[in-house]
Amino acid sequence: MKPVTKSKTTNKNPLGDLIDDDVYEKLRKFKLLDEKAIRDYRIRQMYKDMRREMSAGEAIDKIQEMFPYLQFDTIRKIVYQVSK
């Protein structure tokens, strides 16, 4: 597993572990990315990381603080969503 480094490009490209920054920028430029799906992916990654240190409810509460427009149940559905 490669180490995660925090940099300005990491925040700019939320899919940095899947695609490089240039590809991400081109896809974004041509509006070929689903922003909701990217948000949900980021939420699932955050939840997975947080669960190492806290309970499921605490992790969802923390995520809700970051995304206050989402309800607790909505976040719960996102993190427990099974890939299709």
mmCIF file of the N, C-alpha and C atoms, coordinates in Angstrom:
data_MODEL
# 
_entry.id   MODEL 
# 
loop_
_atom_site.group_PDB 
_atom_site.id 
_atom_site.type_symbol 
_atom_site.label_atom_id 
_atom_site.label_alt_id 
_atom_site.label_comp_id 
_atom_site.label_asym_id 
_atom_site.label_entity_id 
_atom_site.label_seq_id 
_atom_site.pdbx_PDB_ins_code 
_atom_site.Cartn_x 
_atom_site.Cartn_y 
_atom_site.Cartn_z 
_atom_site.occupancy 
_atom_site.B_iso_or_equiv 
_atom_site.pdbx_formal_charge 
_atom_site.auth_seq_id 
_atom_site.auth_comp_id 
_atom_site.auth_asym_id 
_atom_site.auth_atom_id 
_atom_site.pdbx_PDB_model_num 
ATOM 1   N N  . MET A 1 1  ? 0.848   -1.175 0.000   1.00 0.00 ? 1  MET A N  1 
ATOM 2   C CA . MET A 1 1  ? 0.000   0.000  0.000   1.00 0.00 ? 1  MET A CA 1 
ATOM 3   C C  . MET A 1 1  ? 0.892   1.236  0.000   1.00 0.00 ? 1  MET A C  1 
ATOM 4   N N  . LYS A 1 2  ? 0.654   2.148  -0.944  1.00 0.00 ? 2  LYS A N  1 
ATOM 5   C CA . LYS A 1 2  ? 1.498   3.333  -1.009  1.00 0.00 ? 2  LYS A CA 1 
ATOM 6   C C  . LYS A 1 2  ? 1.077   4.346  0.041   1.00 0.00 ? 2  LYS A C  1 
ATOM 7   N N  . PRO A 1 3  ? 2.037   5.097  0.588   1.00 0.00 ? 3  PRO A N  1 
ATOM 8   C CA . PRO A 1 3  ? 1.706   6.083  1.620   1.00 0.00 ? 3  PRO A CA 1 
ATOM 9   C C  . PRO A 1 3  ? 0.900   7.236  1.038   1.00 0.00 ? 3  PRO A C  1 
ATOM 10  N N  . VAL A 1 4  ? -0.014  7.735  1.842   1.00 0.00 ? 4  VAL A N  1 
ATOM 11  C CA . VAL A 1 4  ? -0.840  8.856  1.422   1.00 0.00 ? 4  VAL A CA 1 
ATOM 12  C C  . VAL A 1 4  ? -0.153  10.140 1.850   1.00 0.00 ? 4  VAL A C  1 
ATOM 13  N N  . THR A 1 5  ? 0.073   11.010 0.890   1.00 0.00 ? 5  THR A N  1 
ATOM 14  C CA . THR A 1 5  ? 0.685   12.298 1.202   1.00 0.00 ? 5  THR A CA 1 
ATOM 15  C C  . THR A 1 5  ? -0.326  13.386 0.954   1.00 0.00 ? 5  THR A C  1 
ATOM 16  N N  . LYS A 1 6  ? -0.366  14.327 1.845   1.00 0.00 ? 6  LYS A N  1 
ATOM 17  C CA . LYS A 1 6  ? -1.296  15.436 1.706   1.00 0.00 ? 6  LYS A CA 1 
ATOM 18  C C  . LYS A 1 6  ? -0.600  16.563 0.954   1.00 0.00 ? 6  LYS A C  1 
ATOM 19  N N  . SER A 1 7  ? -1.176  16.948 -0.167  1.00 0.00 ? 7  SER A N  1 
ATOM 20  C CA . SER A 1 7  ? -0.638  18.064 -0.937  1.00 0.00 ? 7  SER A CA 1 
ATOM 21  C C  . SER A 1 7  ? -1.794  18.810 -1.565  1.00 0.00 ? 7  SER A C  1 
ATOM 22  N N  . LYS A 1 8  ? -1.494  19.908 -2.201  1.00 0.00 ? 8  LYS A N  1 
ATOM 23  C CA . LYS A 1 8  ? -2.553  20.696 -2.832  1.00 0.00 ? 8  LYS A CA 1 
ATOM 24  C C  . LYS A 1 8  ? -3.220  19.908 -3.944  1.00 0.00 ? 8  LYS A C  1 
ATOM 25  N N  . THR A 1 9  ? -2.462  19.079 -4.668  1.00 0.00 ? 9  THR A N  1 
ATOM 26  C CA . THR A 1 9  ? -3.051  18.315 -5.762  1.00 0.00 ? 9  THR A CA 1 
ATOM 27  C C  . THR A 1 9  ? -3.963  17.216 -5.247  1.00 0.00 ? 9  THR A C  1 
ATOM 28  N N  . THR A 1 10 ? -3.702  16.690 -4.045  1.00 0.00 ? 10 THR A N  1 
ATOM 29  C CA . THR A 1 10 ? -4.568  15.659 -3.487  1.00 0.00 ? 10 THR A CA 1 
ATOM 30  C C  . THR A 1 10 ? -5.970  16.212 -3.281  1.00 0.00 ? 10 THR A C  1 
ATOM 31  N N  . ASN A 1 11 ? -6.078  17.440 -2.796  1.00 0.00 ? 11 ASN A N  1 
ATOM 32  C CA . ASN A 1 11 ? -7.386  18.051 -2.575  1.00 0.00 ? 11 ASN A CA 1 
ATOM 33  C C  . ASN A 1 11 ? -8.052  18.393 -3.898  1.00 0.00 ? 11 ASN A C  1 
ATOM 34  N N  . LYS A 1 12 ? -7.263  18.734 -4.898  1.00 0.00 ? 12 LYS A N  1 
ATOM 35  C CA . LYS A 1 12 ? -7.821  19.118 -6.180  1.00 0.00 ? 12 LYS A CA 1 
ATOM 36  C C  . LYS A 1 12 ? -8.355  17.899 -6.937  1.00 0.00 ? 12 LYS A C  1 
ATOM 37  N N  . ASN A 1 13 ? -7.666  16.783 -6.838  1.00 0.00 ? 13 ASN A N  1 
ATOM 38  C CA . ASN A 1 13 ? -8.056  15.563 -7.519  1.00 0.00 ? 13 ASN A CA 1 
ATOM 39  C C  . ASN A 1 13 ? -8.503  14.529 -6.487  1.00 0.00 ? 13 ASN A C  1 
ATOM 40  N N  . PRO A 1 14 ? -9.788  14.430 -6.227  1.00 0.00 ? 14 PRO A N  1 
ATOM 41  C CA . PRO A 1 14 ? -10.264 13.471 -5.229  1.00 0.00 ? 14 PRO A CA 1 
ATOM 42  C C  . PRO A 1 14 ? -10.120 12.018 -5.677  1.00 0.00 ? 14 PRO A C  1 
ATOM 43  N N  . LEU A 1 15 ? -9.788  11.818 -6.942  1.00 0.00 ? 15 LEU A N  1 
ATOM 44  C CA . LEU A 1 15 ? -9.609  10.464 -7.460  1.00 0.00 ? 15 LEU A CA 1 
ATOM 45  C C  . LEU A 1 15 ? -8.131  10.151 -7.695  1.00 0.00 ? 15 LEU A C  1 
ATOM 46  N N  . GLY A 1 16 ? -7.272  10.830 -6.952  1.00 0.00 ? 16 GLY A N  1 
ATOM 47  C CA . GLY A 1 16 ? -5.824  10.692 -7.133  1.00 0.00 ? 16 GLY A CA 1 
ATOM 48  C C  . GLY A 1 16 ? -5.311  9.277  -7.007  1.00 0.00 ? 16 GLY A C  1 
ATOM 49  N N  . ASP A 1 17 ? -5.985  8.433  -6.232  1.00 0.00 ? 17 ASP A N  1 
ATOM 50  C CA . ASP A 1 17 ? -5.537  7.049  -6.110  1.00 0.00 ? 17 ASP A CA 1 
ATOM 51  C C  . ASP A 1 17 ? -5.997  6.187  -7.287  1.00 0.00 ? 17 ASP A C  1 
ATOM 52  N N  . LEU A 1 18 ? -6.842  6.749  -8.165  1.00 0.00 ? 18 LEU A N  1 
ATOM 53  C CA . LEU A 1 18 ? -7.343  6.008  -9.329  1.00 0.00 ? 18 LEU A CA 1 
ATOM 54  C C  . LEU A 1 18 ? -6.801  6.530  -10.653 1.00 0.00 ? 18 LEU A C  1 
ATOM 55  N N  . ILE A 1 19 ? -6.766  7.860  -10.794 1.00 0.00 ? 19 ILE A N  1 
ATOM 56  C CA . ILE A 1 19 ? -6.290  8.470  -12.044 1.00 0.00 ? 19 ILE A CA 1 
ATOM 57  C C  . ILE A 1 19 ? -5.362  9.633  -11.715 1.00 0.00 ? 19 ILE A C  1 
ATOM 58  N N  . ASP A 1 20 ? -4.479  9.964  -12.666 1.00 0.00 ? 20 ASP A N  1 
ATOM 59  C CA . ASP A 1 20 ? -3.556  11.064 -12.401 1.00 0.00 ? 20 ASP A CA 1 
ATOM 60  C C  . ASP A 1 20 ? -4.248  12.415 -12.614 1.00 0.00 ? 20 ASP A C  1 
ATOM 61  N N  . ASP A 1 21 ? -3.585  13.466 -12.176 1.00 0.00 ? 21 ASP A N  1 
ATOM 62  C CA . ASP A 1 21 ? -4.173  14.810 -12.180 1.00 0.00 ? 21 ASP A CA 1 
ATOM 63  C C  . ASP A 1 21 ? -4.530  15.301 -13.579 1.00 0.00 ? 21 ASP A C  1 
ATOM 64  N N  . ASP A 1 22 ? -3.693  14.993 -14.569 1.00 0.00 ? 22 ASP A N  1 
ATOM 65  C CA . ASP A 1 22 ? -3.961  15.448 -15.937 1.00 0.00 ? 22 ASP A CA 1 
ATOM 66  C C  . ASP A 1 22 ? -5.243  14.834 -16.495 1.00 0.00 ? 22 ASP A C  1 
ATOM 67  N N  . VAL A 1 23 ? -5.407  13.539 -16.283 1.00 0.00 ? 23 VAL A N  1 
ATOM 68  C CA . VAL A 1 23 ? -6.613  12.855 -16.755 1.00 0.00 ? 23 VAL A CA 1 
ATOM 69  C C  . VAL A 1 23 ? -7.840  13.427 -16.047 1.00 0.00 ? 23 VAL A C  1 
ATOM 70  N N  . TYR A 1 24 ? -7.722  13.619 -14.734 1.00 0.00 ? 24 TYR A N  1 
ATOM 71  C CA . TYR A 1 24 ? -8.837  14.177 -13.970 1.00 0.00 ? 24 TYR A CA 1 
ATOM 72  C C  . TYR A 1 24 ? -9.239  15.550 -14.508 1.00 0.00 ? 24 TYR A C  1 
ATOM 73  N N  . GLU A 1 25 ? -8.253  16.404 -14.744 1.00 0.00 ? 25 GLU A N  1 
ATOM 74  C CA . GLU A 1 25 ? -8.540  17.754 -15.247 1.00 0.00 ? 25 GLU A CA 1 
ATOM 75  C C  . GLU A 1 25 ? -9.207  17.711 -16.620 1.00 0.00 ? 25 GLU A C  1 
ATOM 76  N N  . LYS A 1 26 ? -8.759  16.816 -17.492 1.00 0.00 ? 26 LYS A N  1 
ATOM 77  C CA . LYS A 1 26 ? -9.383  16.713 -18.826 1.00 0.00 ? 26 LYS A CA 1 
ATOM 78  C C  . LYS A 1 26 ? -10.825 16.237 -18.713 1.00 0.00 ? 26 LYS A C  1 
ATOM 79  N N  . LEU A 1 27 ? -11.053 15.227 -17.890 1.00 0.00 ? 27 LEU A N  1 
ATOM 80  C CA . LEU A 1 27 ? -12.417 14.736 -17.715 1.00 0.00 ? 27 LEU A CA 1 
ATOM 81  C C  . LEU A 1 27 ? -13.321 15.819 -17.122 1.00 0.00 ? 27 LEU A C  1 
ATOM 82  N N  . ARG A 1 28 ? -12.782 16.562 -16.155 1.00 0.00 ? 28 ARG A N  1 
ATOM 83  C CA . ARG A 1 28 ? -13.559 17.645 -15.534 1.00 0.00 ? 28 ARG A CA 1 
ATOM 84  C C  . ARG A 1 28 ? -13.827 18.757 -16.538 1.00 0.00 ? 28 ARG A C  1 
ATOM 85  N N  . LYS A 1 29 ? -12.827 19.093 -17.338 1.00 0.00 ? 29 LYS A N  1 
ATOM 86  C CA . LYS A 1 29 ? -12.956 20.160 -18.337 1.00 0.00 ? 29 LYS A CA 1 
ATOM 87  C C  . LYS A 1 29 ? -14.095 19.861 -19.314 1.00 0.00 ? 29 LYS A C  1 
ATOM 88  N N  . PHE A 1 30 ? -14.202 18.597 -19.717 1.00 0.00 ? 30 PHE A N  1 
ATOM 89  C CA . PHE A 1 30 ? -15.232 18.216 -20.680 1.00 0.00 ? 30 PHE A CA 1 
ATOM 90  C C  . PHE A 1 30 ? -16.519 17.729 -20.007 1.00 0.00 ? 30 PHE A C  1 
ATOM 91  N N  . LYS A 1 31 ? -16.606 17.953 -18.676 1.00 0.00 ? 31 LYS A N  1 
ATOM 92  C CA . LYS A 1 31 ? -17.802 17.607 -17.902 1.00 0.00 ? 31 LYS A CA 1 
ATOM 93  C C  . LYS A 1 31 ? -18.191 16.138 -18.064 1.00 0.00 ? 31 LYS A C  1 
ATOM 94  N N  . LEU A 1 32 ? -17.187 15.280 -17.973 1.00 0.00 ? 32 LEU A N  1 
ATOM 95  C CA . LEU A 1 32 ? -17.414 13.853 -18.101 1.00 0.00 ? 32 LEU A CA 1 
ATOM 96  C C  . LEU A 1 32 ? -17.392 13.133 -16.754 1.00 0.00 ? 32 LEU A C  1 
ATOM 97  N N  . LEU A 1 33 ? -17.380 13.907 -15.677 1.00 0.00 ? 33 LEU A N  1 
ATOM 98  C CA . LEU A 1 33 ? -17.355 13.330 -14.337 1.00 0.00 ? 33 LEU A CA 1 
ATOM 99  C C  . LEU A 1 33 ? -18.693 13.541 -13.641 1.00 0.00 ? 33 LEU A C  1 
ATOM 100 N N  . ASP A 1 34 ? -19.104 12.552 -12.890 1.00 0.00 ? 34 ASP A N  1 
ATOM 101 C CA . ASP A 1 34 ? -20.323 12.642 -12.096 1.00 0.00 ? 34 ASP A CA 1 
ATOM 102 C C  . ASP A 1 34 ? -19.923 13.125 -10.701 1.00 0.00 ? 34 ASP A C  1 
ATOM 103 N N  . GLU A 1 35 ? -20.167 14.394 -10.415 1.00 0.00 ? 35 GLU A N  1 
ATOM 104 C CA . GLU A 1 35 ? -19.732 15.006 -9.157  1.00 0.00 ? 35 GLU A CA 1 
ATOM 105 C C  . GLU A 1 35 ? -20.344 14.314 -7.938  1.00 0.00 ? 35 GLU A C  1 
ATOM 106 N N  . LYS A 1 36 ? -21.584 13.882 -8.054  1.00 0.00 ? 36 LYS A N  1 
ATOM 107 C CA . LYS A 1 36 ? -22.234 13.188 -6.931  1.00 0.00 ? 36 LYS A CA 1 
ATOM 108 C C  . LYS A 1 36 ? -21.534 11.857 -6.662  1.00 0.00 ? 36 LYS A C  1 
ATOM 109 N N  . ALA A 1 37 ? -21.194 11.143 -7.707  1.00 0.00 ? 37 ALA A N  1 
ATOM 110 C CA . ALA A 1 37 ? -20.505 9.865  -7.540  1.00 0.00 ? 37 ALA A CA 1 
ATOM 111 C C  . ALA A 1 37 ? -19.117 10.070 -6.932  1.00 0.00 ? 37 ALA A C  1 
ATOM 112 N N  . ILE A 1 38 ? -18.445 11.141 -7.313  1.00 0.00 ? 38 ILE A N  1 
ATOM 113 C CA . ILE A 1 38 ? -17.134 11.451 -6.744  1.00 0.00 ? 38 ILE A CA 1 
ATOM 114 C C  . ILE A 1 38 ? -17.280 11.784 -5.265  1.00 0.00 ? 38 ILE A C  1 
ATOM 115 N N  . ARG A 1 39 ? -18.304 12.582 -4.928  1.00 0.00 ? 39 ARG A N  1 
ATOM 116 C CA . ARG A 1 39 ? -18.557 12.909 -3.519  1.00 0.00 ? 39 ARG A CA 1 
ATOM 117 C C  . ARG A 1 39 ? -18.810 11.641 -2.715  1.00 0.00 ? 39 ARG A C  1 
ATOM 118 N N  . ASP A 1 40 ? -19.638 10.752 -3.244  1.00 0.00 ? 40 ASP A N  1 
ATOM 119 C CA . ASP A 1 40 ? -19.953 9.506  -2.549  1.00 0.00 ? 40 ASP A CA 1 
ATOM 120 C C  . ASP A 1 40 ? -18.710 8.640  -2.384  1.00 0.00 ? 40 ASP A C  1 
ATOM 121 N N  . TYR A 1 41 ? -17.864 8.601  -3.387  1.00 0.00 ? 41 TYR A N  1 
ATOM 122 C CA . TYR A 1 41 ? -16.608 7.842  -3.302  1.00 0.00 ? 41 TYR A CA 1 
ATOM 123 C C  . TYR A 1 41 ? -15.732 8.401  -2.183  1.00 0.00 ? 41 TYR A C  1 
ATOM 124 N N  . ARG A 1 42 ? -15.607 9.727  -2.138  1.00 0.00 ? 42 ARG A N  1 
ATOM 125 C CA . ARG A 1 42 ? -14.807 10.370 -1.094  1.00 0.00 ? 42 ARG A CA 1 
ATOM 126 C C  . ARG A 1 42 ? -15.377 10.071 0.294   1.00 0.00 ? 42 ARG A C  1 
ATOM 127 N N  . ILE A 1 43 ? -16.706 10.106 0.420   1.00 0.00 ? 43 ILE A N  1 
ATOM 128 C CA . ILE A 1 43 ? -17.354 9.815  1.701   1.00 0.00 ? 43 ILE A CA 1 
ATOM 129 C C  . ILE A 1 43 ? -17.058 8.379  2.122   1.00 0.00 ? 43 ILE A C  1 
ATOM 130 N N  . ARG A 1 44 ? -17.137 7.433  1.184   1.00 0.00 ? 44 ARG A N  1 
ATOM 131 C CA . ARG A 1 44 ? -16.847 6.036  1.518   1.00 0.00 ? 44 ARG A CA 1 
ATOM 132 C C  . ARG A 1 44 ? -15.390 5.868  1.956   1.00 0.00 ? 44 ARG A C  1 
ATOM 133 N N  . GLN A 1 45 ? -14.466 6.567  1.296   1.00 0.00 ? 45 GLN A N  1 
ATOM 134 C CA . GLN A 1 45 ? -13.059 6.493  1.677   1.00 0.00 ? 45 GLN A CA 1 
ATOM 135 C C  . GLN A 1 45 ? -12.832 7.088  3.069   1.00 0.00 ? 45 GLN A C  1 
ATOM 136 N N  . MET A 1 46 ? -13.443 8.238  3.338   1.00 0.00 ? 46 MET A N  1 
ATOM 137 C CA . MET A 1 46 ? -13.310 8.865  4.653   1.00 0.00 ? 46 MET A CA 1 
ATOM 138 C C  . MET A 1 46 ? -13.865 7.952  5.739   1.00 0.00 ? 46 MET A C  1 
ATOM 139 N N  . TYR A 1 47 ? -15.026 7.370  5.481   1.00 0.00 ? 47 TYR A N  1 
ATOM 140 C CA . TYR A 1 47 ? -15.658 6.475  6.450   1.00 0.00 ? 47 TYR A CA 1 
ATOM 141 C C  . TYR A 1 47 ? -14.750 5.291  6.750   1.00 0.00 ? 47 TYR A C  1 
ATOM 142 N N  . LYS A 1 48 ? -14.207 4.703  5.703   1.00 0.00 ? 48 LYS A N  1 
ATOM 143 C CA . LYS A 1 48 ? -13.322 3.547  5.865   1.00 0.00 ? 48 LYS A CA 1 
ATOM 144 C C  . LYS A 1 48 ? -12.117 3.910  6.736   1.00 0.00 ? 48 LYS A C  1 
ATOM 145 N N  . ASP A 1 49 ? -11.531 5.075  6.501   1.00 0.00 ? 49 ASP A N  1 
ATOM 146 C CA . ASP A 1 49 ? -10.386 5.522  7.300   1.00 0.00 ? 49 ASP A CA 1 
ATOM 147 C C  . ASP A 1 49 ? -10.784 5.807  8.750   1.00 0.00 ? 49 ASP A C  1 
ATOM 148 N N  . MET A 1 50 ? -11.921 6.449  8.938   1.00 0.00 ? 50 MET A N  1 
ATOM 149 C CA . MET A 1 50 ? -12.373 6.817  10.286  1.00 0.00 ? 50 MET A CA 1 
ATOM 150 C C  . MET A 1 50 ? -12.740 5.603  11.127  1.00 0.00 ? 50 MET A C  1 
ATOM 151 N N  . ARG A 1 51 ? -13.232 4.557  10.490  1.00 0.00 ? 51 ARG A N  1 
ATOM 152 C CA . ARG A 1 51 ? -13.674 3.364  11.223  1.00 0.00 ? 51 ARG A CA 1 
ATOM 153 C C  . ARG A 1 51 ? -12.529 2.665  11.931  1.00 0.00 ? 51 ARG A C  1 
ATOM 154 N N  . ARG A 1 52 ? -11.305 2.941  11.539  1.00 0.00 ? 52 ARG A N  1 
ATOM 155 C CA . ARG A 1 52 ? -10.152 2.351  12.217  1.00 0.00 ? 52 ARG A CA 1 
ATOM 156 C C  . ARG A 1 52 ? -10.002 2.906  13.626  1.00 0.00 ? 52 ARG A C  1 
ATOM 157 N N  . GLU A 1 53 ? -10.537 4.119  13.852  1.00 0.00 ? 53 GLU A N  1 
ATOM 158 C CA . GLU A 1 53 ? -10.328 4.812  15.122  1.00 0.00 ? 53 GLU A CA 1 
ATOM 159 C C  . GLU A 1 53 ? -11.598 5.060  15.923  1.00 0.00 ? 53 GLU A C  1 
ATOM 160 N N  . MET A 1 54 ? -12.778 4.902  15.315  1.00 0.00 ? 54 MET A N  1 
ATOM 161 C CA . MET A 1 54 ? -14.019 5.243  16.017  1.00 0.00 ? 54 MET A CA 1 
ATOM 162 C C  . MET A 1 54 ? -15.168 4.351  15.577  1.00 0.00 ? 54 MET A C  1 
ATOM 163 N N  . SER A 1 55 ? -16.276 4.486  16.268  1.00 0.00 ? 55 SER A N  1 
ATOM 164 C CA . SER A 1 55 ? -17.459 3.686  15.939  1.00 0.00 ? 55 SER A CA 1 
ATOM 165 C C  . SER A 1 55 ? -18.102 4.186  14.644  1.00 0.00 ? 55 SER A C  1 
ATOM 166 N N  . ALA A 1 56 ? -18.991 3.374  14.113  1.00 0.00 ? 56 ALA A N  1 
ATOM 167 C CA . ALA A 1 56 ? -19.676 3.724  12.868  1.00 0.00 ? 56 ALA A CA 1 
ATOM 168 C C  . ALA A 1 56 ? -20.490 5.007  13.023  1.00 0.00 ? 56 ALA A C  1 
ATOM 169 N N  . GLY A 1 57 ? -21.216 5.126  14.122  1.00 0.00 ? 57 GLY A N  1 
ATOM 170 C CA . GLY A 1 57 ? -22.036 6.321  14.353  1.00 0.00 ? 57 GLY A CA 1 
ATOM 171 C C  . GLY A 1 57 ? -21.203 7.577  14.479  1.00 0.00 ? 57 GLY A C  1 
ATOM 172 N N  . GLU A 1 58 ? -20.065 7.473  15.173  1.00 0.00 ? 58 GLU A N  1 
ATOM 173 C CA . GLU A 1 58 ? -19.176 8.634  15.314  1.00 0.00 ? 58 GLU A CA 1 
ATOM 174 C C  . GLU A 1 58 ? -18.592 9.047  13.964  1.00 0.00 ? 58 GLU A C  1 
ATOM 175 N N  . ALA A 1 59 ? -18.224 8.053  13.159  1.00 0.00 ? 59 ALA A N  1 
ATOM 176 C CA . ALA A 1 59 ? -17.665 8.351  11.837  1.00 0.00 ? 59 ALA A CA 1 
ATOM 177 C C  . ALA A 1 59 ? -18.707 9.046  10.964  1.00 0.00 ? 59 ALA A C  1 
ATOM 178 N N  . ILE A 1 60 ? -19.928 8.561  10.993  1.00 0.00 ? 60 ILE A N  1 
ATOM 179 C CA . ILE A 1 60 ? -20.988 9.185  10.193  1.00 0.00 ? 60 ILE A CA 1 
ATOM 180 C C  . ILE A 1 60 ? -21.271 10.592 10.699  1.00 0.00 ? 60 ILE A C  1 
ATOM 181 N N  . ASP A 1 61 ? -21.262 10.807 12.025  1.00 0.00 ? 61 ASP A N  1 
ATOM 182 C CA . ASP A 1 61 ? -21.455 12.151 12.579  1.00 0.00 ? 61 ASP A CA 1 
ATOM 183 C C  . ASP A 1 61 ? -20.367 13.106 12.096  1.00 0.00 ? 61 ASP A C  1 
ATOM 184 N N  . LYS A 1 62 ? -19.113 12.646 12.090  1.00 0.00 ? 62 LYS A N  1 
ATOM 185 C CA . LYS A 1 62 ? -18.007 13.495 11.623  1.00 0.00 ? 62 LYS A CA 1 
ATOM 186 C C  . LYS A 1 62 ? -18.162 13.845 10.148  1.00 0.00 ? 62 LYS A C  1 
ATOM 187 N N  . ILE A 1 63 ? -18.554 12.867 9.362   1.00 0.00 ? 63 ILE A N  1 
ATOM 188 C CA . ILE A 1 63 ? -18.763 13.117 7.927   1.00 0.00 ? 63 ILE A CA 1 
ATOM 189 C C  . ILE A 1 63 ? -19.912 14.096 7.744   1.00 0.00 ? 63 ILE A C  1 
ATOM 190 N N  . GLN A 1 64 ? -20.944 13.978 8.573   1.00 0.00 ? 64 GLN A N  1 
ATOM 191 C CA . GLN A 1 64 ? -22.074 14.894 8.472   1.00 0.00 ? 64 GLN A CA 1 
ATOM 192 C C  . GLN A 1 64 ? -21.656 16.326 8.790   1.00 0.00 ? 64 GLN A C  1 
ATOM 193 N N  . GLU A 1 65 ? -20.686 16.499 9.675   1.00 0.00 ? 65 GLU A N  1 
ATOM 194 C CA . GLU A 1 65 ? -20.162 17.838 9.957   1.00 0.00 ? 65 GLU A CA 1 
ATOM 195 C C  . GLU A 1 65 ? -19.483 18.422 8.722   1.00 0.00 ? 65 GLU A C  1 
ATOM 196 N N  . MET A 1 66 ? -18.843 17.563 7.927   1.00 0.00 ? 66 MET A N  1 
ATOM 197 C CA . MET A 1 66 ? -18.171 18.018 6.705   1.00 0.00 ? 66 MET A CA 1 
ATOM 198 C C  . MET A 1 66 ? -19.156 18.265 5.566   1.00 0.00 ? 66 MET A C  1 
ATOM 199 N N  . PHE A 1 67 ? -20.257 17.539 5.573   1.00 0.00 ? 67 PHE A N  1 
ATOM 200 C CA . PHE A 1 67 ? -21.291 17.654 4.545   1.00 0.00 ? 67 PHE A CA 1 
ATOM 201 C C  . PHE A 1 67 ? -22.632 17.907 5.235   1.00 0.00 ? 67 PHE A C  1 
ATOM 202 N N  . PRO A 1 68 ? -22.843 19.106 5.796   1.00 0.00 ? 68 PRO A N  1 
ATOM 203 C CA . PRO A 1 68 ? -24.047 19.363 6.602   1.00 0.00 ? 68 PRO A CA 1 
ATOM 204 C C  . PRO A 1 68 ? -25.361 19.290 5.825   1.00 0.00 ? 68 PRO A C  1 
ATOM 205 N N  . TYR A 1 69 ? -25.294 19.340 4.514   1.00 0.00 ? 69 TYR A N  1 
ATOM 206 C CA . TYR A 1 69 ? -26.519 19.259 3.718   1.00 0.00 ? 69 TYR A CA 1 
ATOM 207 C C  . TYR A 1 69 ? -27.005 17.813 3.553   1.00 0.00 ? 69 TYR A C  1 
ATOM 208 N N  . LEU A 1 70 ? -26.217 16.845 4.028   1.00 0.00 ? 70 LEU A N  1 
ATOM 209 C CA . LEU A 1 70 ? -26.624 15.440 3.966   1.00 0.00 ? 70 LEU A CA 1 
ATOM 210 C C  . LEU A 1 70 ? -27.132 14.977 5.327   1.00 0.00 ? 70 LEU A C  1 
ATOM 211 N N  . GLN A 1 71 ? -28.213 14.235 5.324   1.00 0.00 ? 71 GLN A N  1 
ATOM 212 C CA . GLN A 1 71 ? -28.751 13.692 6.564   1.00 0.00 ? 71 GLN A CA 1 
ATOM 213 C C  . GLN A 1 71 ? -27.987 12.442 6.971   1.00 0.00 ? 71 GLN A C  1 
ATOM 214 N N  . PHE A 1 72 ? -28.071 12.106 8.246   1.00 0.00 ? 72 PHE A N  1 
ATOM 215 C CA . PHE A 1 72 ? -27.386 10.938 8.792   1.00 0.00 ? 72 PHE A CA 1 
ATOM 216 C C  . PHE A 1 72 ? -27.722 9.688  7.982   1.00 0.00 ? 72 PHE A C  1 
ATOM 217 N N  . ASP A 1 73 ? -29.013 9.473  7.709   1.00 0.00 ? 73 ASP A N  1 
ATOM 218 C CA . ASP A 1 73 ? -29.432 8.275  6.967   1.00 0.00 ? 73 ASP A CA 1 
ATOM 219 C C  . ASP A 1 73 ? -28.892 8.266  5.542   1.00 0.00 ? 73 ASP A C  1 
ATOM 220 N N  . THR A 1 74 ? -28.781 9.433  4.934   1.00 0.00 ? 74 THR A N  1 
ATOM 221 C CA . THR A 1 74 ? -28.237 9.515  3.581   1.00 0.00 ? 74 THR A CA 1 
ATOM 222 C C  . THR A 1 74 ? -26.776 9.078  3.577   1.00 0.00 ? 74 THR A C  1 
ATOM 223 N N  . ILE A 1 75 ? -26.017 9.555  4.544   1.00 0.00 ? 75 ILE A N  1 
ATOM 224 C CA . ILE A 1 75 ? -24.606 9.175  4.645   1.00 0.00 ? 75 ILE A CA 1 
ATOM 225 C C  . ILE A 1 75 ? -24.491 7.683  4.931   1.00 0.00 ? 75 ILE A C  1 
ATOM 226 N N  . ARG A 1 76 ? -25.351 7.184  5.799   1.00 0.00 ? 76 ARG A N  1 
ATOM 227 C CA . ARG A 1 76 ? -25.346 5.751  6.110   1.00 0.00 ? 76 ARG A CA 1 
ATOM 228 C C  . ARG A 1 76 ? -25.593 4.932  4.847   1.00 0.00 ? 76 ARG A C  1 
ATOM 229 N N  . LYS A 1 77 ? -26.536 5.354  4.015   1.00 0.00 ? 77 LYS A N  1 
ATOM 230 C CA . LYS A 1 77 ? -26.816 4.649  2.767   1.00 0.00 ? 77 LYS A CA 1 
ATOM 231 C C  . LYS A 1 77 ? -25.619 4.709  1.820   1.00 0.00 ? 77 LYS A C  1 
ATOM 232 N N  . ILE A 1 78 ? -24.933 5.854  1.784   1.00 0.00 ? 78 ILE A N  1 
ATOM 233 C CA . ILE A 1 78 ? -23.760 5.989  0.921   1.00 0.00 ? 78 ILE A CA 1 
ATOM 234 C C  . ILE A 1 78 ? -22.656 5.035  1.357   1.00 0.00 ? 78 ILE A C  1 
ATOM 235 N N  . VAL A 1 79 ? -22.348 5.010  2.652   1.00 0.00 ? 79 VAL A N  1 
ATOM 236 C CA . VAL A 1 79 ? -21.209 4.207  3.117   1.00 0.00 ? 79 VAL A CA 1 
ATOM 237 C C  . VAL A 1 79 ? -21.499 2.715  3.066   1.00 0.00 ? 79 VAL A C  1 
ATOM 238 N N  . TYR A 1 80 ? -22.761 2.313  3.169   1.00 0.00 ? 80 TYR A N  1 
ATOM 239 C CA . TYR A 1 80 ? -23.093 0.893  3.110   1.00 0.00 ? 80 TYR A CA 1 
ATOM 240 C C  . TYR A 1 80 ? -23.570 0.448  1.731   1.00 0.00 ? 80 TYR A C  1 
ATOM 241 N N  . GLN A 1 81 ? -23.509 1.354  0.766   1.00 0.00 ? 81 GLN A N  1 
ATOM 242 C CA . GLN A 1 81 ? -23.938 1.041  -0.598  1.00 0.00 ? 81 GLN A CA 1 
ATOM 243 C C  . GLN A 1 81 ? -23.038 -0.023 -1.205  1.00 0.00 ? 81 GLN A C  1 
ATOM 244 N N  . VAL A 1 82 ? -23.650 -1.022 -1.813  1.00 0.00 ? 82 VAL A N  1 
ATOM 245 C CA . VAL A 1 82 ? -22.903 -2.087 -2.464  1.00 0.00 ? 82 VAL A CA 1 
ATOM 246 C C  . VAL A 1 82 ? -22.713 -1.680 -3.930  1.00 0.00 ? 82 VAL A C  1 
ATOM 247 N N  . SER A 1 83 ? -21.481 -1.823 -4.427  1.00 0.00 ? 83 SER A N  1 
ATOM 248 C CA . SER A 1 83 ? -21.200 -1.484 -5.820  1.00 0.00 ? 83 SER A CA 1 
ATOM 249 C C  . SER A 1 83 ? -22.012 -2.369 -6.759  1.00 0.00 ? 83 SER A C  1 
ATOM 250 N N  . LYS A 1 84 ? -22.486 -1.742 -7.828  1.00 0.00 ? 84 LYS A N  1 
ATOM 251 C CA . LYS A 1 84 ? -23.320 -2.472 -8.800  1.00 0.00 ? 84 LYS A CA 1 
ATOM 252 C C  . LYS A 1 84 ? -22.477 -2.951 -9.958  1.00 0.00 ? 84 LYS A C  1 
# 
